Amino acid sequence: MRLLQHMLLGLSIAILLASCDRQTEFISHNREAVSAQIKNLEDKKITAANGDSLKQVWLQLDQHPQVKQDTVLSARVKYYLARLYAMNGGDSASFFVEQALELIEPTTGNLKYKALIYNGIGNIRSAEAKQREAGYYYNKAAAIVLSDTTAGLSTEAKSAILLSAAQSNLSSFQYNLAEKMNRAVLPLIDSLPSGHIIRQRVLVQMIQTLNTLQKPVEDIAPFLHKLEKLHAQEPDKYNISFLYDSKIQYFETAKQQDSILHYELLKISIDERLHQTTASAVLMNNLFVDYCNVAVIYVSLKNSALGTRFIQKAIRLKKQFPKLIFPNNEITFQNSLAGLYQLQGKNEAAIAVLNDLVQLQKNIYQSDNTQAIAEMNALYQLQAKDQSIRILNENIKINKLQLQQNRLWLIISSLALVLLAIILLFLYYSFRQRRFRQEKEKVLLQQQLLRTQMEPHFIFNTLSAVQSFVRLDKKENAIKYLNRFSRLLRSNLELSRENLVPLSDELETLENYLILQQMRFDDAFSYHLTQPEDQDLTAIMLPPMLIQPYVENAILHGIDLETGSGSIEIHFQLATDILQVRITDSGKLNPDLPELSHRSLSGTISRERMQLLGKKASIQITKIPTGGTLVVLHIPVSH
C-alpha cells in the first residue's frame, strides 16, 4: 500500500510537470533523482503561463517523503515556493522563506542556497520596512558572493545580491561599503544579455553613491556616459526616468542649475504620464518630490510665479492623496514652501512653516529612533541566534549519544506518567459518579418517605368520609365512594412504585380524587381542570402525588362547603422543563381565623418534597381580590 501511494504521488507530480514542460521526467524516490528534478525546476523561467502549474509542482515536492527527510532539499523547495508567492504578491512568501532559513542555516556549506535565502529574506524584510534587518541579511548574502566565487550562483544572481546589499548600505549611511559592492558588479555585467535591467541598475546606483559621497564630477562622468550609451543602444528596454535622475545628480555636483531644471521638467513630464496610467504610492511620491524640487530651483532663480505654480501642484497632489505622502517627502515640501514664502517676503508665514518643519523632523526622528532601537534589538537577537546555532552544531554530536541513552527512560517515564494520570482520572470520575448516585438515591428515598407519610393521611380522610356515609345510612353513596376510592387507591399504589410518573396519570388520579371529594361533600363545590395544550401528556414526567395536597387544602380551607357555591380552578401550563400549576379557590364569605391559621400536615410534607426537587421548584401562595387564594407551583419535569 505504501509503495502504491508513493507511485501515485510521483505520477501526479509527473503530470503537473508535463503541463509545464513536456520533456520533464518522472520524479523518483532516489535522492539524486529528486535533487536533479529540483535542479531542473530551478532553472525554469517563471512566466504567467506556467506560474500556477510550477507552484503546484513545488507544493507537491514540499510534501514528498524524500524531500522531507533531507534538510537541504526541503530548504531549496521552500525557497523557490517563497519566490513564486512573492512574485504573485502572496503573504505565504515570508512563511516559506523563514522555514527555508531555519532549515539551511544550521547546515555546513550550501553557500549557494544560503546566499539566495539570505537575499530572499532580505527582500521580505525590506518590503516590511525593516531596513536594518534587511541590510543584515543582504550583507550576509553579499559576503558569500564576495568571498566565494565558486558558490555556484549565476552572474545574474550574484549581481542582484550585491546590488541589493549596496542599496541597503547606502540607505543606512554605509557609503564606502555601498561603493565597494557596486564596483564589484561592474565586471559582471558584460556577461549579461543585452538589455538586461542590471546593466542600467549598477550604473544608476554608482552615480547615486558617488553623488552621496560628494565625489567630483570627473568621477561620476564615466558612469553617466556609459548610461547614456546604454539608453541610446536600447531605448525601449530601459526607463529613461533613471537617466534623467542620474543627470540631475550629476549637474547637482556640477552646480549647473539650468541643466538641473531642464532634466527635472523632463522627469516631471514622464512621471505625470506614469501617474495618470498607474496607481502607485511610489510613483505619486516621485511626482510630488519632482514638483517640490522644481519649485526650489525657481525660488533659487528668484522666479516666484513659477515657484508658486509648482508648489500649488504639489499641494493639489497632497490634498488628493493626504495619507500616501512619505514623511521625508513632506520635509522636502515644507522646505520648498518656506523658501517660497521667504522669496515673497512673507517672513511670518515662512517662520510658521519652519516651526512646523522642526516639529515634523522631531516626530520623524523619534519615530525613526524607536524603529531603529527595535530593529537593533532584532539584529542583536539574530546575531545571538547565529552564535547559538554555531554552539549548537558543536554540541549536537555529544547530545546525540546522550539522547539515545535517555530516550528509553524518557519513553518509560512518559508512559508511567500517562498511566498514572489515567488511573487518577478514572478514580476521580468513579468517585464523582458514586457520589452523584448516592445523592440521587438519598433524594429519592426522602421523596418516598414523604410519600409514605402522606398515604396514611389520605386514607384517614377517606375512612372518615365512609364513616360519615354509614352513620347517615347512605349505603349506596358509601358503596360508590368505596368503589371510586378503591380505583384511586389502586392507582396510587401503582404510582407509588415509580419515582416519576406521566402527567396524564397524575391528572387522572387528581380527577378521581376531586370526584371523591365532591361525593364526600354532596357536590358542595365545582371544579375545572385545564390541561396543557398541544402537548403529549404521557411524555411529561413529574413526581407523583405532588399537586393533590394543595387541591385538598383548597377544598377544606379555601371554599364554603356549607353554601354549595364553592369552585376550584386548576390550570396546567408547560414552559420548557417547568410545569406551572395554578390552583385558585373561590374563597369563603366569612373566614374564621382559627382555620386560616391552620397548617395541614399534607401541606408541610408537600413543601418538604418541593424543596428536595432543587432550585427550580417553588411555591407561591397569594390572596386574590375576590377573597380566594391562588397557589402557584413550579415543578421541574423531564421529557
Secondary structure, 3 states (H helix, E strand, C coil): CHHHHHHHHHHHHHHHHHHHCCCCCCCCCCHHHHHHHHHHHHCCCCCCCCHHHHHHHHHHHHCCHHHHCCHHHHHHHHHHHHHHHHHCCCCHHHHHHHHHHHHHCCCCCCHHHHHHHHHHHHHHHHHCCCHHHHHHHHHHHHHHHHHCCCCCCCHHHHHHHHHHHHHHHHHCCCHHHHHHHHHHHHHHHHHCCCCCHHHHHHHHHHHHHHHHCCCCHHHHHHHHHHHHHHHHHCCCCCCHHHHHHHHHHHHHHHCCHHHHHHHHHHHHHHHHHHHHHCCCHHHHHHHHHHHHHHHHHHHHCCCHHHHHHHHHHHHHHHHHCCCCCCHHHHHHHHHHHHHHHHHCCCHHHHHHHHHHHHHHHHHHHHHHHHHHHHHHHHHHHHHHHHHHHHHHHHHHHHHHHHHHHHHHHHHHHHHHHHHHHHHHHHHHHHHHHHHHHHHHHHHHHHHHHHHHHHHHHHHHHHHHHHHHHHHCCCHHHHHHHHHHHHHHHHHHHHHHCCCCEEHHHHHHHHHHHHHHHHHHCCCCEEEEEECCCCCCHHHCEECCCCCHHHHHHHHHHHECCCCCCEEEEEEEEEECCEEEEEEEECECCCCCHHHHCCCCHHHHHHHHHHHHCCCCCEEEEEECCCCCEEEEEEEECEC
